């Protein structure tokens, strides 16, 4: 996709619209986390773009011995569900995945998914520096998809409580935990 068709204003409006819907909670859990039965022809991102998005999201949140990667929690389907509901965001993600692939070919002469982790990180670092707005979209949607996922909630012992409810019972604060900090001499100069 030629990103010249997107003005800065249109790009900003799309990002703000998506972030507002995600922040409001209207979009996040019921729609974006829904199971997807889509075929490739039903989605705005083709197979290569979805694969690029998967590997990029997995570099932002990789798996370790205790936690799954972003893609293992359904991050790509999360984005596809959002794009189905907000088709105006599709060019943004097409542009994002195309930029990642273009940068991958320029830096390494290979598709992004074929690179090792170190080279994928180098590509994403370049995107972050040259296209900070696009990188922010990738980062924000990766975090949103991951931390709104029920399986991640269980792994980090998070109990979601809807707005307007009392929330979890907090343990009383132990003031003695601050004693060490209170006794540290000032590390600044008073003017």
N, CA, C and O of each residue as an XYZ file, in Angstrom:
764
protein
N       0.830     -1.176      0.000
C       0.000      0.000      0.000
C       0.876      1.242      0.000
O       1.909      1.281      0.669
N       0.474      2.226     -0.731
C       1.180      3.492     -0.751
C       0.685      4.344      0.409
O      -0.475      4.758      0.429
N       1.560      4.606      1.373
C       1.137      5.368      2.544
C       0.972      6.842      2.236
O       0.478      7.586      3.084
N       1.371      7.297      1.041
C       1.165      8.686      0.676
C      -0.317      9.017      0.568
O      -0.697     10.185      0.653
N      -1.160      8.000      0.381
C      -2.604      8.223      0.341
C      -3.150      8.591      1.715
O      -4.266      9.096      1.829
N      -2.383      8.343      2.731
C      -2.803      8.639      4.095
C      -2.175      9.945      4.537
O      -0.951     10.066      4.599
N      -3.003     10.909      4.841
C      -2.468     12.148      5.396
C      -2.158     11.910      6.863
O      -2.658     10.967      7.476
N      -1.337     12.768      7.405
C      -1.018     12.670      8.833
C      -2.300     12.786      9.657
O      -2.464     12.092     10.660
N      -3.201     13.660      9.233
C      -4.464     13.861      9.949
C      -5.308     12.589      9.932
O      -5.861     12.199     10.961
N      -5.412     11.937      8.765
C      -6.215     10.720      8.651
C      -5.594      9.599      9.489
O      -6.301      8.856     10.171
N      -4.271      9.488      9.429
C      -3.554      8.485     10.211
C      -3.810      8.704     11.700
O      -4.153      7.768     12.422
N      -3.641      9.949     12.153
C      -3.838     10.279     13.566
C      -5.275      9.996     13.993
O      -5.511      9.459     15.075
N      -6.228     10.357     13.146
C      -7.638     10.116     13.464
C      -7.917      8.618     13.630
O      -8.627      8.215     14.551
N      -7.360      7.803     12.743
C      -7.573      6.355     12.836
C      -6.984      5.789     14.118
O      -7.616      4.973     14.789
N      -5.765      6.223     14.461
C      -5.116      5.730     15.676
C      -5.889      6.169     16.911
O      -6.123      5.369     17.818
N      -6.283      7.431     16.949
C      -7.021      7.941     18.108
C      -8.371      7.247     18.234
O      -8.796      6.920     19.342
N      -9.045      7.021     17.118
C     -10.334      6.318     17.162
C     -10.179      4.918     17.736
O     -10.963      4.489     18.583
N      -9.161      4.216     17.265
C      -8.930      2.859     17.768
C      -8.583      2.875     19.239
O      -9.108      2.074     20.013
N      -7.699      3.782     19.635
C      -7.291      3.843     21.034
C      -8.449      4.246     21.940
O      -8.572      3.739     23.055
N      -9.289      5.147     21.470
C     -10.443      5.565     22.279
C     -11.400      4.403     22.485
O     -11.897      4.191     23.591
N     -11.657      3.655     21.428
C     -12.554      2.504     21.568
C     -11.944      1.437     22.464
O     -12.640      0.830     23.278
N     -10.656      1.213     22.314
C     -10.000      0.218     23.159
C      -9.975      0.673     24.610
O     -10.244     -0.117     25.515
N      -9.654      1.938     24.837
C      -9.581      2.457     26.207
C     -10.945      2.466     26.879
O     -11.047      2.275     28.091
N     -11.985      2.685     26.099
C     -13.325      2.740     26.681
C     -13.824      1.364     27.087
O     -14.751      1.242     27.887
N     -13.209      0.336     26.535
C     -13.643     -1.022     26.845
C     -14.778     -1.490     25.960
O     -15.175     -2.653     26.030
N     -15.310     -0.602     25.123
C     -16.408     -0.969     24.237
C     -15.955     -2.035     23.261
O     -16.697     -2.970     22.960
N     -14.747     -1.894     22.771
C     -14.249     -2.790     21.743
C     -13.463     -3.958     22.303
O     -13.560     -5.071     21.786
N     -12.694     -3.730     23.337
C     -11.665     -4.667     23.759
C     -12.137     -6.092     24.004
O     -11.819     -6.979     23.211
N     -12.866     -6.338     25.048
C     -13.121     -7.723     25.417
C     -14.173     -8.428     24.581
O     -13.870     -9.488     24.034
N     -15.392     -7.912     24.443
C     -16.389     -8.710     23.752
C     -16.091     -8.937     22.274
O     -16.312    -10.034     21.762
N     -15.595     -7.920     21.589
C     -15.382     -8.056     20.160
C     -13.994     -8.581     19.836
O     -13.853     -9.594     19.151
N     -12.998     -7.913     20.313
C     -11.640     -8.217     19.894
C     -11.181     -9.583     20.365
O     -10.393    -10.232     19.678
N     -11.647    -10.034     21.508
C     -11.198    -11.325     22.032
C     -12.083    -12.479     21.584
O     -11.866    -13.620     21.994
N     -13.067    -12.200     20.757
C     -13.968    -13.253     20.293
C     -13.203    -14.255     19.437
O     -12.240    -13.902     18.757
N     -13.637    -15.485     19.480
C     -13.020    -16.502     18.636
C     -13.288    -16.157     17.178
O     -14.357    -15.652     16.833
N     -12.327    -16.428     16.346
C     -12.448    -16.083     14.933
C     -12.609    -17.338     14.096
O     -11.855    -18.300     14.238
N     -13.613    -17.312     13.215
C     -13.814    -18.407     12.263
C     -13.611    -17.899     10.844
O     -14.150    -18.469      9.895
N     -12.848    -16.850     10.697
C     -12.662    -16.215      9.405
C     -11.722    -17.034      8.535
O     -10.827    -17.722      9.027
N     -11.945    -16.944      7.236
C     -10.981    -17.484      6.291
C     -10.142    -16.326      5.794
O     -10.477    -15.165      6.030
N      -9.057    -16.633      5.109
C      -8.161    -15.575      4.637
C      -8.902    -14.573      3.758
O      -8.628    -13.375      3.825
N      -9.839    -15.045      2.932
C     -10.553    -14.135      2.040
C     -11.491    -13.201      2.791
O     -11.906    -12.181      2.240
N     -11.836    -13.526      4.042
C     -12.716    -12.682      4.847
C     -11.973    -11.553      5.544
O     -12.609    -10.642      6.073
N     -10.660    -11.588      5.558
C      -9.902    -10.646      6.360
C      -9.199     -9.610      5.494
O      -8.878     -9.874      4.335
N      -8.962     -8.423      6.063
C      -8.272     -7.384      5.309
C      -6.771     -7.636      5.169
O      -6.124     -7.037      4.311
N      -6.218     -8.508      5.995
C      -4.787     -8.822      5.926
C      -4.609    -10.195      5.299
O      -5.227    -11.167      5.733
N      -3.765    -10.272      4.277
C      -3.517    -11.565      3.647
C      -2.627    -12.422      4.544
O      -2.198    -11.986      5.612
N      -2.357    -13.640      4.098
C      -1.597    -14.596      4.908
C      -0.211    -14.069      5.271
O       0.218    -14.211      6.417
N       0.497    -13.464      4.318
C       1.828    -12.925      4.582
C       1.757    -11.782      5.593
O       2.588    -11.708      6.498
N       0.781    -10.899      5.451
C       0.635     -9.781      6.386
C       0.313    -10.283      7.795
O       0.819     -9.746      8.780
N      -0.524    -11.306      7.886
C      -0.838    -11.880      9.196
C       0.405    -12.525      9.809
O       0.638    -12.412     11.013
N       1.194    -13.195      8.989
C       2.415    -13.824      9.485
C       3.415    -12.761      9.950
O       4.068    -12.926     10.980
N       3.528    -11.694      9.203
C       4.412    -10.591      9.587
C       3.957    -10.001     10.915
O       4.772     -9.768     11.807
N       2.662     -9.760     11.043
C       2.103     -9.220     12.279
C       2.371    -10.163     13.446
O       2.735     -9.713     14.532
N       2.198    -11.455     13.236
C       2.433    -12.456     14.285
C       3.873    -12.386     14.786
O       4.111    -12.308     15.991
N       4.831    -12.414     13.861
C       6.235    -12.398     14.267
C       6.622    -11.071     14.917
O       7.427    -11.049     15.848
N       6.056     -9.970     14.434
C       6.349     -8.664     15.033
C       5.796     -8.599     16.456
O       6.479     -8.132     17.367
N       4.571     -9.063     16.645
C       3.973     -9.056     17.980
C       4.754     -9.970     18.921
O       4.898     -9.665     20.105
N       5.254    -11.079     18.405
C       6.021    -12.009     19.237
C       7.391    -11.460     19.615
O       7.971    -11.904     20.606
N       7.916    -10.519     18.862
C       9.166     -9.869     19.270
C       8.899     -8.842     20.362
O       9.769     -8.581     21.192
N       7.711     -8.259     20.368
C       7.366     -7.302     21.421
C       7.050     -8.044     22.716
O       7.477     -7.628     23.793
N       6.306     -9.137     22.611
C       6.024     -9.974     23.783
C       6.369    -11.423     23.426
O       5.509    -12.179     22.974
N       7.629    -11.798     23.631
C       8.027    -13.175     23.337
C       7.623    -14.128     24.472
O       7.350    -13.705     25.596
N       7.596    -15.391     24.150
C       7.308    -16.405     25.170
C       8.526    -16.595     26.051
O       9.660    -16.369     25.630
N       8.272    -17.015     27.281
C       9.355    -17.473     28.145
C       8.852    -18.709     28.868
O       7.789    -19.229     28.527
N       9.590    -19.189     29.857
C       9.191    -20.443     30.504
C       7.917    -20.304     31.342
O       7.339    -21.314     31.744
N       7.472    -19.077     31.610
C       6.273    -18.891     32.428
C       5.103    -18.254     31.680
O       3.948    -18.419     32.071
N       5.403    -17.535     30.616
C       4.365    -16.777     29.921
C       4.363    -17.109     28.423
O       5.417    -17.362     27.838
N       3.167    -17.107     27.804
C       3.084    -17.340     26.357
C       3.467    -16.082     25.580
O       3.495    -14.982     26.133
N       3.755    -16.254     24.316
C       4.025    -15.101     23.452
C       2.703    -14.432     23.101
O       1.630    -14.965     23.383
N       2.793    -13.272     22.488
C       1.582    -12.544     22.076
C       0.732    -13.390     21.138
O      -0.486    -13.467     21.303
N       1.363    -14.024     20.155
C       0.566    -14.796     19.195
C      -0.067    -16.032     19.818
O      -1.119    -16.484     19.367
N       0.558    -16.574     20.841
C      -0.015    -17.745     21.512
C      -1.291    -17.398     22.264
O      -2.056    -18.290     22.631
N      -1.527    -16.120     22.496
C      -2.763    -15.691     23.170
C      -3.797    -15.159     22.180
O      -4.835    -14.636     22.587
N      -3.517    -15.291     20.879
C      -4.496    -14.891     19.871
C      -4.407    -13.436     19.437
O      -5.410    -12.854     19.023
N      -3.237    -12.847     19.523
C      -3.097    -11.420     19.212
C      -3.466    -11.079     17.768
O      -4.053    -10.026     17.521
N      -3.139    -11.936     16.827
C      -3.461    -11.641     15.427
C      -4.972    -11.674     15.227
O      -5.526    -10.800     14.561
N      -5.646    -12.674     15.798
C      -7.111    -12.713     15.696
C      -7.741    -11.513     16.380
O      -8.761    -10.997     15.921
N      -7.151    -11.073     17.457
C      -7.618     -9.877     18.155
C      -7.637     -8.692     17.188
O      -8.634     -7.977     17.090
N      -6.533     -8.494     16.480
C      -6.447     -7.388     15.512
C      -7.431     -7.606     14.367
O      -8.101     -6.662     13.948
N      -7.529     -8.824     13.856
C      -8.453     -9.093     12.754
C      -9.896     -8.792     13.150
O     -10.664     -8.266     12.344
N     -10.268     -9.124     14.391
C     -11.616     -8.812     14.861
C     -11.847     -7.301     14.932
O     -12.929     -6.818     14.598
N     -10.843     -6.573     15.359
C     -10.966     -5.117     15.407
C     -11.096     -4.559     13.994
O     -11.907     -3.666     13.752
N     -10.312     -5.073     13.072
C     -10.371     -4.586     11.692
C     -11.704     -4.910     11.034
O     -12.170     -4.175     10.163
N     -12.301     -5.988     11.443
C     -13.631     -6.320     10.925
C     -14.655     -5.291     11.393
O     -15.529     -4.878     10.631
N     -14.537     -4.886     12.647
C     -15.469     -3.907     13.210
C     -15.144     -2.479     12.766
O     -16.048     -1.664     12.581
N     -13.869     -2.180     12.599
C     -13.426     -0.837     12.213
C     -12.596     -0.924     10.929
O     -11.374     -0.787     10.977
N     -13.242     -1.150      9.791
C     -12.494     -1.358      8.544
C     -11.629     -0.158      8.142
O     -10.692     -0.318      7.359
N     -11.921      1.023      8.655
C     -11.088      2.192      8.344
C      -9.664      2.039      8.878
O      -8.754      2.738      8.432
N      -9.472      1.130      9.827
C      -8.128      0.894     10.363
C      -7.316     -0.078      9.508
O      -6.104     -0.193      9.689
N      -7.965     -0.772      8.587
C      -7.267     -1.767      7.769
C      -6.066     -1.195      7.029
O      -5.001     -1.811      7.052
N      -6.191     -0.033      6.367
C      -5.004      0.504      5.671
C      -3.838      0.781      6.616
O      -2.678      0.700      6.210
N      -4.129      1.097      7.840
C      -3.091      1.339      8.829
C      -2.275      0.063      9.075
O      -1.046      0.108      9.109
N      -2.958     -1.064      9.246
C      -2.265     -2.330      9.498
C      -1.623     -2.882      8.229
O      -0.580     -3.532      8.292
N      -2.234     -2.628      7.095
C      -1.610     -3.027      5.829
C      -0.313     -2.251      5.649
O       0.714     -2.816      5.272
N      -0.368     -0.953      5.922
C       0.830     -0.124      5.838
C       1.898     -0.594      6.812
O       3.074     -0.672      6.457
N       1.497     -0.905      8.029
C       2.421     -1.378      9.057
C       3.134     -2.649      8.606
O       4.363     -2.716      8.640
N       2.385     -3.640      8.190
C       3.003     -4.908      7.794
C       3.843     -4.746      6.525
O       4.887     -5.382      6.384
N       3.386     -3.894      5.604
C       4.174     -3.652      4.395
C       5.492     -2.952      4.730
O       6.527     -3.279      4.149
N       5.465     -1.998      5.654
C       6.696     -1.302      6.069
C       7.668     -2.288      6.718
O       8.872     -2.242      6.466
N       7.141     -3.171      7.546
C       8.000     -4.172      8.197
C       8.656     -5.057      7.138
O       9.861     -5.305      7.189
N       7.862     -5.531      6.182
C       8.413     -6.386      5.121
C       9.423     -5.631      4.267
O      10.484     -6.165      3.945
N       9.101     -4.389      3.896
C      10.042     -3.589      3.094
C      11.363     -3.399      3.838
O      12.439     -3.554      3.261
N      11.267     -3.063      5.116
C      12.475     -2.840      5.913
C      13.266     -4.137      6.064
O      14.497     -4.122      6.054
N      12.568     -5.245      6.202
C      13.221     -6.544      6.317
C      13.998     -6.866      5.043
O      15.136     -7.332      5.102
N      13.382     -6.617      3.905
C      14.058     -6.873      2.628
C      15.261     -5.951      2.450
O      16.301     -6.375      1.945
N      15.124     -4.685      2.866
C      16.239     -3.740      2.746
C      17.414     -4.128      3.642
O      18.567     -4.092      3.213
N      17.116     -4.499      4.881
C      18.190     -4.799      5.835
C      18.779     -6.189      5.663
O      19.979     -6.387      5.852
N      17.933     -7.157      5.301
C      18.402     -8.549      5.314
C      18.171     -9.317      4.020
O      18.681    -10.426      3.855
N      17.412     -8.739      3.107
C      17.147     -9.433      1.851
C      16.239    -10.635      1.991
O      16.240    -11.522      1.137
N      15.456    -10.670      3.075
C      14.593    -11.822      3.330
C      13.282    -11.371      3.953
O      13.185    -10.279      4.513
N      12.273    -12.231      3.846
C      10.986    -11.951      4.486
C      11.165    -11.880      6.004
O      12.009    -12.578      6.566
N      10.387    -11.055      6.647
C      10.485    -10.844      8.087
C      10.365    -12.154      8.859
O      11.114    -12.387      9.808
N       9.436    -13.001      8.461
C       9.210    -14.263      9.176
C      10.373    -15.231      9.040
O      10.491    -16.164      9.834
N      11.226    -15.030      8.058
C      12.363    -15.930      7.834
C      13.607    -15.500      8.612
O      14.593    -16.235      8.667
N      13.559    -14.306      9.214
C      14.710    -13.792      9.955
C      14.786    -14.409     11.337
O      13.781    -14.869     11.879
N      15.989    -14.417     11.906
C      16.103    -14.830     13.301
C      15.655    -13.667     14.184
O      15.462    -12.552     13.701
N      15.496    -13.927     15.443
C      14.971    -12.928     16.368
C      15.808    -11.650     16.387
O      15.262    -10.547     16.403
N      17.109    -11.798     16.386
C      18.002    -10.633     16.434
C      17.764     -9.707     15.235
O      17.725     -8.487     15.390
N      17.609    -10.279     14.064
C      17.378     -9.470     12.860
C      15.965     -8.880     12.845
O      15.765     -7.754     12.390
N      14.995     -9.636     13.340
C      13.629     -9.079     13.427
C      13.623     -7.875     14.362
O      12.975     -6.868     14.075
N      14.343     -7.974     15.479
C      14.418     -6.852     16.414
C      15.078     -5.651     15.736
O      14.651     -4.515     15.942
N      16.107     -5.891     14.937
C      16.770     -4.796     14.216
C      15.795     -4.110     13.254
O      15.788     -2.885     13.135
N      14.980     -4.907     12.575
C      13.968     -4.339     11.665
C      12.972     -3.495     12.456
O      12.668     -2.364     12.076
N      12.472     -4.044     13.547
C      11.481     -3.311     14.354
C      12.083     -2.059     14.985
O      11.398     -1.046     15.120
N      13.344     -2.117     15.370
C      14.015     -0.937     15.922
C      14.099      0.162     14.867
O      13.896      1.338     15.170
N      14.397     -0.222     13.640
C      14.442      0.756     12.545
C      13.060      1.352     12.304
O      12.928      2.562     12.118
N      12.035      0.511     12.308
C      10.656      1.005     12.139
C      10.314      1.966     13.279
O       9.707      3.012     13.050
N      10.703      1.611     14.502
C      10.423      2.474     15.654
C      11.068      3.847     15.472
O      10.485      4.861     15.856
N      12.252      3.885     14.896
C      12.969      5.150     14.710
C      12.459      5.938     13.511
O      12.370      7.164     13.568
N      12.124      5.246     12.427
C      11.736      5.945     11.196
C      10.233      6.160     11.070
O       9.794      7.104     10.413
N       9.456      5.306     11.682
C       7.983      5.379     11.619
C       7.408      5.226     13.021
O       6.712      4.248     13.296
N       7.688      6.178     13.917
C       7.263      6.009     15.306
C       5.747      5.856     15.478
O       5.301      5.153     16.385
N       4.967      6.493     14.637
C       3.504      6.356     14.729
C       3.046      4.946     14.417
O       2.203      4.389     15.120
N       3.604      4.366     13.357
C       3.246      2.986     13.011
C       3.717      2.021     14.080
O       2.998      1.091     14.446
N       4.927      2.241     14.584
C       5.436      1.349     15.618
C       4.562      1.425     16.872
O       4.317      0.406     17.518
N       4.096      2.618     17.215
C       3.229      2.784     18.392
C       1.935      1.988     18.218
O       1.440      1.397     19.177
N       1.390      1.971     17.011
C       0.185      1.175     16.739
C       0.478     -0.299     17.005
O      -0.297     -0.977     17.678
N       1.594     -0.790     16.478
C       1.972     -2.187     16.699
C       2.120     -2.475     18.181
O       1.559     -3.446     18.689
N       2.868     -1.641     18.871
C       3.124     -1.840     20.302
C       1.819     -1.784     21.108
O       1.558     -2.658     21.935
N       1.009     -0.759     20.864
C      -0.226     -0.601     21.635
C      -1.204     -1.756     21.418
O      -1.798     -2.255     22.373
N      -1.373     -2.179     20.167
C      -2.304     -3.276     19.902
C      -1.751     -4.599     20.416
O      -2.520     -5.474     20.814
N      -0.436     -4.758     20.414
C       0.156     -5.971     20.976
C      -0.124     -6.052     22.469
O      -0.576     -7.082     22.969
N       0.145     -4.961     23.179
C      -0.114     -4.941     24.619
C      -1.597     -5.109     24.913
O      -1.974     -5.864     25.809
N      -2.429     -4.414     24.168
C      -3.882     -4.504     24.385
C      -4.364     -5.934     24.190
O      -5.129     -6.452     25.003
N      -3.914     -6.576     23.103
C      -4.366     -7.945     22.836
C      -3.902     -8.900     23.922
O      -4.629     -9.820     24.297
N      -2.712     -8.687     24.423
C      -2.126     -9.600     25.406
C      -2.757     -9.430     26.782
O      -3.191    -10.399     27.406
N      -2.801     -8.197     27.237
C      -3.225     -7.958     28.617
C      -4.742     -7.881     28.806
O      -5.214     -7.637     29.916
N      -5.501     -8.085     27.742
C      -6.943     -8.240     27.896
C      -7.348     -9.702     27.740
O      -8.536    -10.022     27.736
N      -6.380    -10.574     27.613
C      -6.637    -11.993     27.407
C      -6.806    -12.706     28.750
O      -5.981    -12.559     29.652
N      -7.874    -13.470     28.865
C      -8.172    -14.182     30.114
C      -7.039    -15.112     30.550
O      -6.763    -15.231     31.744
N      -6.379    -15.774     29.587
C      -5.307    -16.697     29.978
C      -4.136    -15.942     30.596
O      -3.481    -16.459     31.502
N      -3.861    -14.735     30.126
C      -2.794    -13.922     30.711
C      -3.219    -13.425     32.088
O      -2.409    -13.382     33.014
N      -4.488    -13.050     32.221
C      -4.991    -12.620     33.531
C      -4.714    -13.684     34.585
O      -4.269    -13.376     35.691
N      -4.978    -14.927     34.237
C      -4.767    -16.010     35.200
C      -3.283    -16.177     35.539
O      -2.921    -16.410     36.692
N      -2.436    -16.054     34.520
C      -0.995    -16.248     34.741
C      -0.365    -15.147     35.591
O       0.615    -15.389     36.296
N      -0.924    -13.939     35.527
C      -0.361    -12.840     36.325
C      -1.211    -12.556     37.564
O      -1.005    -11.561     38.259
N      -2.168    -13.445     37.827
C      -3.064    -13.327     38.991
C      -3.814    -11.998     39.006
O      -3.954    -11.361     40.050
N      -4.291    -11.594     37.838
C      -5.072    -10.366     37.730
C      -6.549    -10.707     37.741
O      -6.992    -11.620     37.044
N      -7.295     -9.983     38.523
C      -8.744    -10.160     38.582
C      -9.398     -8.928     37.987
O      -9.427     -7.878     38.629
N      -9.928     -9.035     36.763
C     -10.571     -7.855     36.177
C     -11.878     -7.533     36.907
O     -12.670     -8.420     37.227
N     -12.073     -6.267     37.153
C     -13.304     -5.802     37.797
C     -13.864     -4.664     36.957
O     -13.185     -3.658     36.755
N     -15.080     -4.803     36.468
C     -15.662     -3.751     35.634
C     -15.760     -2.424     36.384
O     -15.859     -2.384     37.610
N     -15.730     -1.347     35.611
C     -15.894     -0.023     36.191
C     -17.197      0.021     36.970
O     -18.209     -0.528     36.534
N     -17.170      0.666     38.102
C     -18.381      0.784     38.915
C     -18.530     -0.311     39.955
O     -19.488     -0.300     40.728
N     -17.590     -1.267     39.988
C     -17.635     -2.301     41.022
C     -16.533     -2.006     42.027
O     -15.651     -1.189     41.764
N     -16.581     -2.660     43.162
C     -15.632     -2.358     44.232
C     -14.226     -2.872     43.977
O     -13.284     -2.317     44.543
N     -14.033     -3.867     43.183
C     -12.697     -4.369     42.905
C     -12.197     -5.303     43.980
O     -12.931     -5.659     44.902
N     -10.932     -5.701     43.857
C     -10.393     -6.676     44.801
C     -10.137     -6.045     46.171
O      -9.936     -4.837     46.296
N     -10.150     -6.890     47.177
C      -9.840     -6.466     48.543
C      -8.329     -6.307     48.639
O      -7.582     -7.239     48.342
N      -7.883     -5.133     49.051
C      -6.441     -4.892     49.164
C      -5.967     -5.197     50.574
O      -6.679     -4.976     51.554
N      -4.736     -5.714     50.651
C      -4.137     -5.963     51.954
C      -3.774     -4.627     52.580
O      -3.430     -3.687     51.864
N      -3.845     -4.522     53.911
C      -3.440     -3.264     54.552
C      -1.971     -2.962     54.241
O      -1.136     -3.864     54.180
N      -1.676     -1.675     54.048
C      -0.320     -1.278     53.713
C       0.565     -1.328     54.944
O       0.176     -0.872     56.019
N       1.764     -1.888     54.782
C       2.726     -2.001     55.861
C       3.696     -0.817     55.773
O       4.572     -0.798     54.908
N       3.543      0.160     56.654
C       4.368      1.373     56.663
C       5.851      1.054     56.855
O       6.705      1.825     56.417
N       6.168     -0.062     57.497
C       7.575     -0.427     57.730
C       8.321     -0.667     56.419
O       9.550     -0.604     56.391
N       7.605     -0.937     55.349
C       8.248     -1.134     54.055
C       8.935      0.141     53.567
O       9.841      0.073     52.736
N       8.518      1.293     54.069
C       9.108      2.565     53.671
C      10.282      2.989     54.541
O      10.991      3.932     54.189
N      10.507      2.323     55.663
C      11.552      2.731     56.604
C      12.931      2.848     55.950
O      13.638      3.827     56.186
N      13.313      1.893     55.155
C      14.628      1.921     54.521
C      14.759      3.142     53.620
O      15.785      3.821     53.636
N      13.738      3.419     52.846
C      13.771      4.562     51.926
C      13.791      5.878     52.698
O      14.493      6.813     52.313
N      13.037      5.953     53.770
C      12.990      7.176     54.574
C      14.354      7.485     55.195
O      14.673      8.650     55.437
N      15.152      6.463     55.451
C      16.454      6.641     56.091
C      17.604      6.875     55.110
O      18.734      7.109     55.539
N      17.347      6.816     53.831
C      18.384      7.088     52.832
C      18.596      8.598     52.773
O      17.630      9.356     52.692
N      19.865      9.043     52.814
C      20.108     10.499     52.730
C      19.657     11.038     51.373
O      19.597     10.298     50.391
N      19.345     12.313     51.329
C      18.907     12.963     50.094
C      19.972     12.822     49.010
O      21.165     12.972     49.276
N      19.543     12.540     47.823
C      20.471     12.368     46.699
C      20.345     13.538     45.735
O      20.587     13.388     44.537
N      19.980     14.659     46.233
C      19.833     15.857     45.424
C      20.338     17.041     46.214
O      20.528     16.949     47.427
N      20.553     18.146     45.540
C      21.025     19.351     46.202
C      19.866     20.303     46.363
O      19.181     20.629     45.394
N      19.643     20.751     47.588
C      18.584     21.724     47.826
C      19.043     23.068     47.300
O      20.175     23.484     47.546
N      18.182     23.734     46.589
C      18.540     25.048     46.034
C      17.811     26.139     46.781
O      17.976     27.318     46.468
